[in-house]
Amino acid sequence: MSDGYEQPIITMDGFDAAIIGIIEINQYPVAVYSYNLMINVLMVRDKMSEDEASEYIDYNYDIFGKDCHPVILHQGCLPISFR
């Protein structure tokens, strides 16, 4: 996936259906994922319960604060526009 960026977009395998946008971090395009859509992907694709899917994501994708990793946006964490 490159979508016109010079660098390839940094993504997570198996969660393309949960991508809600792309941002740049340190000049690298990084996919932004919806946490809720990731839960849905795991529930449908892997037949996990909602709790199992949540635990799976929390355990396997605990990458907050690491450079140039995809971003997972949790519901209720929408950006605020400053004027």
N, C-alpha and C positions, 0 to 999 in steps of 0.2 A: 504494500500500500504506500503510495507516495503523494497522490492528489496534487501535483504541481509543486511540492516542496523539493528543495535541493537534497535534503537528507531524507531517508526513509522514515515514515511515521512509526514511532515506537508503540507497539500494541501488545496485547495479551492473546495468546492462542486460544481459539475456541469461543471468544466472546464478541465477535464482530457485531452481532445483533444488539449488543448493549452499548455500543458507541453512540454518544450523544454530541460529540464535538471534538475539536482538535485545538490545542493550545501550543505555544512555544515555551520551552524551558531551556535556558542556556543555548538558545538558537537551534534547538532540536524540536521538531514537531512531535507532540505526544498526544495520544488518544485520551479522551475523557470518557469514562464509563459511568453509567447509571448503576448504582448498587442494586436497586430494585430489579432492573432488567437482568443483571447478572444472576440474581436469585432465580428469576423466571427461567433463564436459560438452563440452569442446573436442575431445576424442578422438572422441566419438560424433557431435556436431552438425557439427563442422567437419572431421572426418576427419584430425585432426592426430595425429602420433606423440606419445608421452609426452614426449619431449625438446622437441619443437616447442611443445607446450602449456605446458610448464613455462617455457620461454623467453618465450613470449607473455605469460604472467601476470607473470613477473618484470619484464619490460620495460614493459608497459602499465599495470600496477597497482602500481607502486612508490610507494605513498602513505603508507607508515609514518611516523607522527609528524605527519601533517597533521591539523588540526582537522576534526572532523565528517565523516570519510570512513569508508566501510565497513571492517570489520576482516577480515583474512584469517588464519585460525587454521591453522597448520601442524601436522601430526601430531606428537605428542610434546610439544606445548606446552599441555597442559591446565592450567587454573587449579588452584592449590593452596588448600585450605581452611585458614585459620589459626584457631586456637582461643584 
